[in-house]
Amino acid sequence: MKRALALLLSASLTLSLAACGGGGGGTSQAGGSSGPASSGGTGELTATQQIIQEAQGMTLEELAQKAIEESNGQKFYGVGNSSRGATALPLFVEYLQSIDPSYTLEFEWQQPKNNKIFDQLTSDSLKDTGTFAMTLIQDGNQIESKMVQTGILDTFIPKDWADANGTTAEEYNGYLPLQTLNKVFMYNNTGSKTFDNCWDFVGEDAHGLFMDIDSELVGKNFLYMLTEDTYAGWLKDAFEALSADEQAYFQPTIDEMASEAESLGLGENGKYALAWIKLWVGSYNAQTDDGPICNTLVDQSATDQFGLLVYSKLRSVEESATVSKNNITVAAYNDGYTGIGGFGYCHYLFVTDNSPLPWTACAFIAYMTCTADGFSAWGKDIGGYSSNPLVAEENEEIYHHQTGGMAEDGTTVEFAALNDHGYDWWTTDGQLVLEDPEYCASVAFTVGSWIEMLDRYTAG
């Protein structure tokens, strides 16, 4: 009863947030309030939040000692959107065993399907002591509205991470991102067609391959973010770079959206965002996963097809007579390309407020965000950027993502599409649209309801 009341009361809290981001040498900003917040607006910290407050002043080595004391011989349960938590956990145990060889820890990592992670965490939160010690989770909109405002999850900011980003736990305003991932526009280049403007992807007879917004909700967050003033301005600028004939095709839809943008309370360029969204939702070829999209686009038979998909999928493509990573061009890498190059969203790390092993959870989170070994489960992928600039730099030295990767003999592997330009480039020249949990949550009802009313494209 006491916990249910706390959840009810805390649902009324309004949190201060900033935009999602990642590594690349600067402070990574993510939505949400950092550090422990009071429970239920009472001004009192929960037991877990008190531990977090103390833990935020400790180094990884100090946290490791606390974890060893707390969980030696215990079992640790984690839950996340990424299955690679199961890869990181044994590395974490090995790290603790390097400090205390007698340390043992059983562990289990769960990855709920079909967006059930929110239901699972909510159900677990009703226990006095939960099953799950921590979580790695995506979808800033639902995290903000269902997990943070309800007091189910607490943000822990590791001291080493804050130091690397030139901030402190007290100064940092946001959730803790493990990494920023990007979904980028790419197309099959075996034909003569090129894409030099983001409006080309919603042009006449354009049907991009895209994981349906009802299958992966971060795709809906991408559409929400386009209506934010900065990104709506990018779409306007890209429209104005089109030829007069191209502008004439889109202008009626833009004009039609002017009144809609006003009624939704959007800024002066909101009509450009709504026009692009309407055309995209009405034209994309809905898919259930990014893997099949990638497999389609790299085949030489997919001439002139394009998609918006997770960049890292390219690394798993096996070369054959008909399939090659050289059949793909990342649109934003083209000289003269104008407009948004893709969408960036975060994997966030949280301690559950009723965590059975809060010290161990904090140490595990610090290990993943503050060491290259801890990040290694994700580090091999292009398009995934550690939120710790020191780890991001070390990771690049290992995997050489910005030179297409390295072969075993030390030579560069020549696949142009794999030459990841890096987080700093994507968030500037590449015009990556970054998820902001607060903004997504603020328009999920208004813009979200409008999107649900749009006509969808049905292939065939």
Backbone torsions as a table, in degrees:
resi	resn	phi	psi	omega
1	MET	NA	-45.4	-179.1
2	LYS	-60.6	-42.1	-178.9
3	ARG	-68.9	-39.2	178.7
4	ALA	-61.7	-40.1	177.7
5	LEU	-64.7	-40.7	178.9
6	ALA	-62.8	-41.2	178.4
7	LEU	-63.6	-41.9	-179.5
8	LEU	-64.1	-45.1	-179.4
9	LEU	-66.4	-40.8	-175.9
10	SER	-72.7	-14.9	178.6
11	ALA	-65.5	-18.9	-178.9
12	SER	-85.6	-5.4	-177.7
13	LEU	-69.9	143.0	171.5
14	THR	-110.8	122.3	-174.5
15	LEU	-102.8	149.5	175.9
16	SER	-88.2	129.3	-175.9
17	LEU	-132.0	165.0	173.0
18	ALA	-136.0	177.5	-171.8
19	ALA	-74.8	153.3	179.0
20	CYS	-73.1	143.2	176.8
21	GLY	-158.6	-167.8	-176.4
22	GLY	-152.3	-156.5	-172.5
23	GLY	-66.4	-162.5	179.0
24	GLY	105.2	16.0	169.7
25	GLY	103.0	-5.4	179.5
26	GLY	-125.6	171.5	178.9
27	THR	-63.2	128.8	177.6
28	SER	-83.3	121.1	-179.3
29	GLN	-103.9	137.8	178.7
30	ALA	-143.1	156.1	-176.8
31	GLY	-63.3	155.5	174.9
32	GLY	106.3	166.6	177.9
33	SER	-93.9	138.7	-176.2
34	SER	-84.8	156.1	174.8
35	GLY	70.9	179.1	-177.6
36	PRO	-70.6	135.9	175.6
37	ALA	-110.6	160.8	-179.9
38	SER	-67.1	151.3	-179.1
39	SER	-88.9	122.2	173.8
40	GLY	66.3	18.7	177.9
41	GLY	72.5	14.4	-176.8
42	THR	-85.0	-12.1	-175.9
43	GLY	86.4	-4.5	179.7
44	GLU	-100.9	142.0	177.2
45	LEU	-87.7	143.6	172.5
46	THR	-71.2	170.0	-179.6
47	ALA	-60.0	-41.2	179.2
48	THR	-67.1	-40.5	179.2
49	GLN	-65.2	-33.1	175.9
50	GLN	-65.7	-40.2	176.7
51	ILE	-64.4	-43.2	179.1
52	ILE	-60.2	-43.7	179.9
53	GLN	-58.6	-40.8	177.5
54	GLU	-71.3	-41.6	-177.0
55	ALA	-64.3	-29.0	-177.7
56	GLN	-69.0	-10.8	175.5
57	GLY	-99.3	6.8	-174.7
58	MET	-109.8	150.2	173.2
59	THR	-77.3	168.6	177.2
60	LEU	-58.2	-42.1	-179.3
61	GLU	-61.9	-39.7	178.0
62	GLU	-68.0	-39.3	177.3
63	LEU	-65.1	-37.3	179.6
64	ALA	-60.3	-40.9	178.1
65	GLN	-62.4	-42.0	178.2
66	LYS	-63.6	-40.2	-179.8
67	ALA	-64.4	-42.3	179.8
68	ILE	-61.4	-43.4	179.3
69	GLU	-63.9	-36.9	-172.7
70	GLU	-81.7	-40.6	-165.1
71	SER	-118.4	5.5	179.5
72	ASN	-57.0	122.6	-179.4
73	GLY	82.2	2.5	-178.1
74	GLN	-93.9	-177.0	173.7
75	LYS	-121.0	134.8	-174.3
76	PHE	-113.2	126.5	176.8
77	TYR	-111.8	127.6	172.8
78	GLY	-122.7	158.8	179.7
79	VAL	-140.7	140.9	-177.5
80	GLY	-164.8	165.9	175.0
81	ASN	-75.6	-23.4	-179.2
82	SER	-103.6	128.3	179.1
83	SER	-68.6	-12.7	-173.2
84	ARG	-76.8	-5.4	169.1
85	GLY	-58.8	-31.4	178.1
86	ALA	-69.4	-22.8	176.0
87	THR	-82.8	-36.3	-177.9
88	ALA	-73.9	-32.4	-175.3
89	LEU	-60.8	-48.4	178.5
90	PRO	-63.8	-29.8	175.2
91	LEU	-66.1	-38.6	177.0
92	PHE	-63.5	-43.0	178.2
93	VAL	-62.0	-42.0	177.8
94	GLU	-62.0	-37.3	177.5
95	TYR	-62.7	-45.8	178.8
96	LEU	-65.1	-35.5	178.4
97	GLN	-69.5	-23.5	175.1
98	SER	-69.5	-20.2	177.0
99	ILE	-92.3	-42.3	179.0
100	ASP	-135.0	99.3	-176.2
101	PRO	-59.2	-19.3	-179.1
102	SER	-84.6	-4.4	-176.1
103	TYR	-70.2	136.0	173.5
104	THR	-134.0	148.9	178.1
105	LEU	-153.7	120.4	168.3
106	GLU	-80.6	151.9	-178.8
107	PHE	-151.2	156.2	176.2
108	GLU	-144.7	133.7	178.9
109	TRP	-117.7	126.6	179.9
110	GLN	-110.3	143.6	176.9
111	GLN	-128.7	90.3	-179.4
112	PRO	-63.3	142.9	178.8
113	LYS	-94.7	168.2	172.7
114	ASN	54.9	38.4	173.8
115	ASN	62.8	26.4	-178.5
116	LYS	-82.1	-3.6	-176.4
117	ILE	-61.2	-33.6	-179.1
118	PHE	-69.6	-40.1	177.1
119	ASP	-65.6	-40.4	-177.7
120	GLN	-65.8	-43.4	178.9
121	LEU	-68.0	-38.1	178.7
122	THR	-63.6	-45.1	178.6
123	SER	-62.2	-42.7	-178.7
124	ASP	-67.5	-27.6	-177.6
125	SER	-69.3	-16.8	-178.3
126	LEU	-77.5	-11.8	177.2
127	LYS	-82.0	150.2	175.2
128	ASP	-61.3	-45.2	173.0
129	THR	-122.4	121.5	-174.2
130	GLY	-78.5	174.4	174.4
131	THR	-84.6	-42.4	-173.5
132	PHE	-88.2	130.5	-179.6
133	ALA	-81.6	-31.7	-177.1
134	MET	-162.0	174.3	179.0
135	THR	-145.6	151.4	169.9
136	LEU	-116.6	116.2	-164.8
137	ILE	-142.4	149.0	177.9
138	GLN	-122.8	172.3	-178.2
139	ASP	87.4	81.2	-175.6
140	GLY	-55.9	-32.6	-179.0
141	ASN	-61.8	-52.8	-178.3
142	GLN	-72.6	-31.9	176.1
143	ILE	-59.5	-46.8	-178.3
144	GLU	-63.0	-50.1	-171.6
145	SER	-80.8	-33.9	-173.3
146	LYS	-103.1	-24.3	-171.6
147	MET	-111.3	-42.9	-174.5
148	VAL	-87.8	-48.8	-179.9
149	GLN	-65.2	-21.9	178.8
150	THR	-91.6	-3.7	177.3
151	GLY	77.8	15.0	-178.3
152	ILE	-77.1	-37.2	-177.5
153	LEU	-119.3	144.3	178.2
154	ASP	-118.6	139.3	176.7
155	THR	-86.2	131.9	174.2
156	PHE	-117.7	126.0	179.4
157	ILE	-108.2	106.3	-179.5
158	PRO	-62.3	140.9	-179.8
159	LYS	-60.1	-43.8	-179.1
160	ASP	-63.3	-36.7	177.7
161	TRP	-67.0	-45.5	180.0
162	ALA	-62.6	-42.7	178.3
163	ASP	-59.8	-43.5	-179.0
164	ALA	-63.7	-29.7	-179.7
165	ASN	-95.5	7.5	176.8
166	GLY	67.4	34.8	-179.2
167	THR	-142.0	-171.7	174.4
168	THR	-132.2	164.8	177.8
169	ALA	-59.9	-35.7	-179.0
170	GLU	-71.0	-35.4	-176.7
171	GLU	-83.0	-29.8	-174.7
172	TYR	-71.2	131.8	-178.2
173	ASN	-115.7	97.8	179.2
174	GLY	161.2	173.2	170.5
175	TYR	-75.0	171.3	177.5
176	LEU	-99.5	111.0	177.1
177	PRO	-88.6	133.8	168.9
178	LEU	-69.8	-44.7	-177.2
179	GLN	-159.4	159.7	166.7
180	THR	-103.2	131.9	174.4
181	LEU	-110.3	152.9	176.2
182	ASN	-124.1	144.5	167.7
183	LYS	-106.3	128.3	-172.9
184	VAL	-126.1	153.3	174.3
185	PHE	-75.8	126.2	175.0
186	MET	-140.9	155.1	-176.7
187	TYR	-141.7	157.4	177.1
188	ASN	-77.0	125.6	-171.9
189	ASN	-103.2	16.9	-178.0
190	THR	-76.2	-8.9	176.3
191	GLY	-104.9	-159.3	-178.1
192	SER	-102.3	-6.5	-175.3
193	LYS	-77.5	139.1	174.7
194	THR	-126.1	161.3	178.7
195	PHE	-124.8	110.1	-175.2
196	ASP	-116.5	9.0	179.8
197	ASN	-154.6	140.3	-177.2
198	CYS	-63.1	-19.6	176.3
199	TRP	-73.5	-17.5	175.7
200	ASP	-61.8	-26.9	-176.8
201	PHE	-77.3	-9.3	175.8
202	VAL	-122.6	20.0	-179.8
203	GLY	-74.7	179.6	-178.9
204	GLU	-59.6	131.3	178.9
205	ASP	63.8	18.4	176.0
206	ALA	-88.3	129.5	-179.7
207	HIS	-138.0	80.5	-178.3
208	GLY	-69.5	148.6	175.5
209	LEU	-83.0	127.7	-173.3
210	PHE	-151.5	136.5	176.1
211	MET	-65.9	121.2	-170.0
212	ASP	-55.1	140.8	-177.1
213	ILE	-65.2	-16.4	175.1
214	ASP	-88.6	-12.4	177.9
215	SER	-91.9	-37.7	179.0
216	GLU	-136.3	110.6	-169.1
217	LEU	-72.4	-15.2	175.2
218	VAL	-65.0	-23.9	175.4
219	GLY	-65.2	-33.8	175.5
220	LYS	-70.8	-35.8	176.2
221	ASN	-61.5	-35.9	175.3
222	PHE	-56.9	-46.4	-179.9
223	LEU	-67.0	-40.1	175.9
224	TYR	-56.6	-46.5	-174.1
225	MET	-65.7	-26.9	179.0
226	LEU	-61.6	-23.6	-179.3
227	THR	-84.2	-9.8	176.1
228	GLU	-66.8	147.2	-169.1
229	ASP	-54.2	-43.6	-177.7
230	THR	-60.8	-48.8	-174.5
231	TYR	-76.2	-32.6	173.2
232	ALA	-62.3	-36.5	176.3
233	GLY	-65.0	-38.3	176.4
234	TRP	-61.1	-40.7	179.4
235	LEU	-66.7	-37.9	176.3
236	LYS	-63.0	-46.1	-179.6
237	ASP	-60.5	-40.9	179.2
238	ALA	-66.1	-38.7	177.2
239	PHE	-61.7	-43.2	-177.9
240	GLU	-69.1	-16.3	176.8
241	ALA	-83.8	-9.0	179.6
242	LEU	-73.9	160.9	174.4
243	SER	-69.5	165.0	-179.5
244	ALA	-60.8	-39.4	179.5
245	ASP	-65.4	-41.1	179.1
246	GLU	-66.8	-40.6	178.5
247	GLN	-62.4	-36.6	-178.0
248	ALA	-62.7	-31.6	179.7
249	TYR	-69.2	-40.4	-175.2
250	PHE	-88.2	-22.5	-171.4
251	GLN	-57.1	-42.1	179.9
252	PRO	-59.5	-38.8	179.4
253	THR	-68.8	-39.9	177.7
254	ILE	-62.1	-45.3	179.3
255	ASP	-62.1	-39.6	-179.9
256	GLU	-63.0	-31.6	-175.9
257	MET	-84.6	-6.9	-176.7
258	ALA	-59.4	-46.8	-178.9
259	SER	-69.9	-34.3	177.6
260	GLU	-63.3	-43.6	-179.9
261	ALA	-61.6	-40.2	179.8
262	GLU	-65.9	-43.8	-178.5
263	SER	-67.7	-26.3	178.6
264	LEU	-88.3	-0.9	176.9
265	GLY	74.5	27.6	-178.9
266	LEU	-86.0	167.6	-179.0
267	GLY	-73.7	-175.2	-173.0
268	GLU	-63.5	-24.6	179.2
269	ASN	-101.6	11.5	-178.6
270	GLY	-60.0	-29.9	-179.2
271	LYS	-65.0	-30.2	177.4
272	TYR	-69.6	-39.8	178.7
273	ALA	-65.4	-46.6	-179.1
274	LEU	-64.7	-36.8	177.9
275	ALA	-63.0	-45.3	-179.5
276	TRP	-64.3	-43.5	-179.8
277	ILE	-61.7	-46.2	-179.1
278	LYS	-60.4	-44.3	-179.5
279	LEU	-68.4	-37.0	179.6
280	TRP	-67.9	-49.7	-179.5
281	VAL	-62.4	-33.4	-179.4
282	GLY	-82.2	-0.5	-175.5
283	SER	-131.6	-23.6	-173.0
284	TYR	-70.3	147.1	179.8
285	ASN	-90.0	103.6	-170.9
286	ALA	-67.8	131.3	177.6
287	GLN	-123.6	162.6	-176.9
288	THR	-94.4	-12.3	-178.3
289	ASP	-160.8	154.5	-179.8
290	ASP	-74.3	-26.3	-179.9
291	GLY	-57.3	-54.0	177.9
292	PRO	-61.3	-32.6	176.7
293	ILE	-61.0	-47.4	179.6
294	CYS	-61.2	-45.6	-179.1
295	ASN	-61.1	-32.8	177.2
296	THR	-70.8	-47.6	-171.9
297	LEU	-69.9	-28.8	-177.5
298	VAL	-81.7	-8.0	178.6
299	ASP	-81.6	138.9	-176.7
300	GLN	-63.2	-17.3	179.4
301	SER	-77.1	-10.5	-176.1
302	ALA	-91.1	36.0	-175.8
303	THR	-49.5	127.1	174.7
304	ASP	70.7	2.6	175.1
305	GLN	-78.7	155.9	-179.1
306	PHE	-143.7	168.2	178.1
307	GLY	-159.3	169.9	172.9
308	LEU	-119.7	110.2	-171.5
309	LEU	-150.1	164.5	179.7
310	VAL	-59.0	126.1	-175.6
311	TYR	-58.8	-38.0	-172.9
312	SER	-65.0	-17.8	-179.5
313	LYS	-58.5	-27.2	-177.8
314	LEU	-62.8	-29.9	-174.9
315	ARG	-68.3	-20.9	-177.7
316	SER	-90.2	-0.3	-177.9
317	VAL	-73.4	128.9	176.9
318	GLU	-96.9	129.4	-177.7
319	GLU	-69.5	142.4	176.1
320	SER	-151.8	-173.4	-178.9
321	ALA	-64.7	-29.2	-176.8
322	THR	-114.9	-10.1	-175.7
323	VAL	-120.6	131.3	178.3
324	SER	-157.4	146.4	173.1
325	LYS	-68.2	-18.2	176.5
326	ASN	-75.4	-7.9	175.7
327	ASN	-82.0	-2.1	-175.2
328	ILE	-113.2	139.6	170.3
329	THR	-122.6	130.7	173.0
330	VAL	-80.7	116.9	-170.2
331	ALA	-55.2	-43.9	-175.1
332	ALA	-66.5	-16.7	179.8
333	TYR	-81.3	-11.1	179.0
334	ASN	-69.4	135.8	173.1
335	ASP	-60.3	131.1	178.0
336	GLY	87.9	-1.8	177.9
337	TYR	-65.0	139.4	-176.7
338	THR	-126.2	134.0	173.0
339	GLY	106.6	-171.5	-174.7
340	ILE	-62.5	136.4	-179.3
341	GLY	-99.1	-11.7	-179.3
342	GLY	162.6	-161.6	-173.8
343	PHE	-132.4	137.2	177.9
344	GLY	-117.5	134.6	177.7
345	TYR	-139.6	164.9	-172.3
346	CYS	-112.2	151.7	159.3
347	HIS	-95.1	120.2	-177.6
348	TYR	-104.4	151.2	178.2
349	LEU	-113.3	132.6	179.3
350	PHE	-138.4	153.5	167.5
351	VAL	-95.9	132.6	175.2
352	THR	-69.0	142.3	-174.0
353	ASP	-68.4	-22.4	175.7
354	ASN	-110.1	35.8	-176.8
355	SER	-57.4	132.7	176.3
356	PRO	-75.5	-20.7	-178.6
357	LEU	-137.1	67.8	-173.7
358	PRO	-65.3	-37.2	179.4
359	TRP	-66.2	-41.0	179.0
360	THR	-67.4	-37.6	176.6
361	ALA	-61.9	-44.5	178.7
362	CYS	-62.8	-42.2	179.8
363	ALA	-64.9	-40.7	178.6
364	PHE	-64.0	-42.7	178.4
365	ILE	-63.6	-43.1	178.4
366	ALA	-64.0	-39.4	179.7
367	TYR	-61.6	-42.8	-178.1
368	MET	-71.2	-32.5	-174.6
369	THR	-95.9	-11.0	-172.3
370	CYS	-121.1	-0.9	178.0
371	THR	-134.7	146.6	177.0
372	ALA	-65.8	-35.0	176.9
373	ASP	-63.9	-41.9	179.3
374	GLY	-65.4	-31.6	-180.0
375	PHE	-88.8	-6.0	-170.9
376	SER	-60.9	-26.7	178.9
377	ALA	-61.6	-25.8	179.4
378	TRP	-111.1	-14.0	-168.7
379	GLY	-67.0	-21.8	-176.7
380	LYS	-74.3	-13.8	-173.6
381	ASP	-86.8	135.1	165.7
382	ILE	-69.5	156.1	177.2
383	GLY	73.3	13.3	175.3
384	GLY	-130.0	114.6	-167.9
385	TYR	-117.1	118.9	177.1
386	SER	-56.9	141.2	178.4
387	SER	-77.9	-6.9	177.4
388	ASN	-99.4	113.7	-175.6
389	PRO	-59.4	-31.4	178.5
390	LEU	-70.0	-41.8	176.8
391	VAL	-67.2	-39.7	178.9
392	ALA	-60.4	-41.9	179.5
393	GLU	-65.8	-45.2	179.5
394	GLU	-64.8	-38.2	-179.9
395	ASN	-64.1	-38.5	178.2
396	GLU	-66.2	-36.0	177.9
397	GLU	-65.6	-28.1	-179.8
398	ILE	-81.0	-46.4	-169.2
399	TYR	-104.8	-13.9	176.6
400	HIS	52.6	46.7	-179.3
401	HIS	-60.7	-33.3	-175.2
402	GLN	-81.7	2.2	171.8
403	THR	-124.6	25.3	174.9
404	GLY	78.1	10.1	-178.0
405	GLY	88.3	165.8	-179.2
406	MET	-121.5	138.6	174.9
407	ALA	-76.5	170.5	-177.4
408	GLU	-62.5	-28.9	179.6
409	ASP	-85.0	5.8	176.4
410	GLY	88.5	-0.8	179.0
411	THR	-86.4	157.4	-179.5
412	THR	-75.3	136.3	174.8
413	VAL	-84.6	123.0	-171.6
414	GLU	-91.6	81.8	169.1
415	PHE	-126.2	105.8	-173.1
416	ALA	-56.7	-37.5	-177.0
417	ALA	-66.1	-19.8	-179.2
418	LEU	-89.2	-3.4	179.1
419	ASN	-78.4	79.7	-176.6
420	ASP	-61.7	122.6	-177.8
421	HIS	-75.5	-10.5	174.3
422	GLY	93.4	162.4	-175.3
423	TYR	-60.5	-44.9	-177.4
424	ASP	-60.3	-40.5	179.5
425	TRP	-69.3	-45.3	-176.5
426	TRP	-61.9	-36.3	-176.3
427	THR	-86.3	1.0	174.8
428	THR	-121.6	-89.4	-178.2
429	ASP	-59.4	-36.4	-177.5
430	GLY	-76.6	-7.5	178.1
431	GLN	46.4	55.4	175.7
432	LEU	-77.0	127.0	177.5
433	VAL	-80.1	120.1	-174.9
434	LEU	-101.8	132.9	178.6
435	GLU	-65.2	130.2	173.2
436	ASP	-118.8	108.0	-175.4
437	PRO	-55.1	-41.6	-178.5
438	GLU	-64.1	-45.2	-178.8
439	TYR	-64.3	-44.1	179.5
440	CYS	-58.0	-44.9	-179.6
441	ALA	-64.6	-32.8	-176.5
442	SER	-73.0	-24.9	-178.5
443	VAL	-113.5	4.3	-176.5
444	ALA	-60.6	-34.3	179.5
445	PHE	-81.0	-46.5	-175.3
446	THR	-73.9	-67.0	179.8
447	VAL	-65.2	-37.5	179.5
448	GLY	-60.2	-43.5	178.7
449	SER	-65.5	-37.7	178.0
450	TRP	-63.9	-42.4	179.5
451	ILE	-62.7	-39.1	-179.1
452	GLU	-62.9	-22.6	-179.2
453	MET	-85.2	-10.4	-175.9
454	LEU	-73.6	148.6	175.3
455	ASP	-70.6	140.3	178.4
456	ARG	-103.6	151.1	175.5
457	TYR	-81.1	136.3	175.5
458	THR	-115.1	112.0	-176.9
459	ALA	-61.5	134.8	176.2
460	GLY	82.1	NA	NA
